[in-house]
Amino acid sequence: MNKYQLLYIIDNGIGDEEKQTLVDKFSALVETLGGTVDAVDKWGTRKYAYPINYKKEGYYVLMKFTSDAAAPAEIDRQMRINDAIVRQMITRI
């Protein structure tokens, strides 16, 4: 089991309930893949360093989790097909 951190940006144009639903969805996905979520830190709305899709701010979330080596690829795949996720980055710590 490896430790990872996942930083992702949710589109700020959706409502607060939808943002919470996405945070819960990806936390549940980690657990479904046999991992454990160690911490979820919601940074809130922050400005981008440069415009992304003509928008200037997004909702940042940092999640630390422990899982096997195959789980990050599936999490990344699920995030790429979700239109509400602007950017994501998974790193091993």
N, C-alpha and C positions, 0 to 999 in steps of 0.2 A: 504494500500500500504506500502510495506516494502522497505528499502534501502539495496542493495546488492553490493558486489564487486566481480568481476570475474577475476581471473588471469589465463591466459592460455599461453601455449608454442606452437608455430607453428614450424614444422620441418624446419630447416634451409636449407634443400636441394632443396626447391622449390623456384621459382623466386619471385622477389619483387611484380610483378603484382598479382600473385596468393595469396601472403600474404595479400595484400590490399583487394583483393576480399573476403578472409575469414573474415577479420576484418569487412568489410561492411556487409557480410552475417549474422554474429552473432549480429551486431547492429540492422539490419533489423528484425531479429528473435525476439529480445526483444520487438520491436515496434509492431510486428505482434501479439504478445501475450498480448498486452494491456499495456505494460510498456513504460517507457521513459529512454533514455540513457542520463545520466548526464555528463559523461566524458569518453573519450578514451585516454589512455596514452600509447603510443608505446615506450617501453623501448629499443627496438632494440635487436641486437644479444648479448647474454651473455653466458658465460661458465657455464656448469652444475657443481654441486658439485660432481657428480659421473656420469660415462657414462650411457646413456640411449639408448638402442638399438644400441650399439657400436658407438654412436655419442657423441661428447663432447660439443656441443653448440646448442642453439636454439634461436628463436625470441620470446621475451616476450611481452605480451600485457596485460594491466590492464584496465578493463572497469568497471565503476561504473554506476549502473542503479537502477531504482525504478520500482517495479512491485508487483503483488499480489503473494501470497504464492505458487501458483501452477506453476508459470513460471520457477523457477530454475530447477525443475525436468525435464522439457522438454528441456531446454537449455543444461543441462548435458547429456541427452540422445542423442541429436543431435551431441554434441561434441564427444561422445564416438564412434559413428559410422563413424566419419570422420577420415581418415587415416593420414591427415596432422597435426592433433592436437596430440601432444605428451603427455601433461598433462594439467589438468584443475582443478580449485578449486573455488567454489562459497561459499562465506561467507556473513552472514547477518551483517550489520554494524549499 
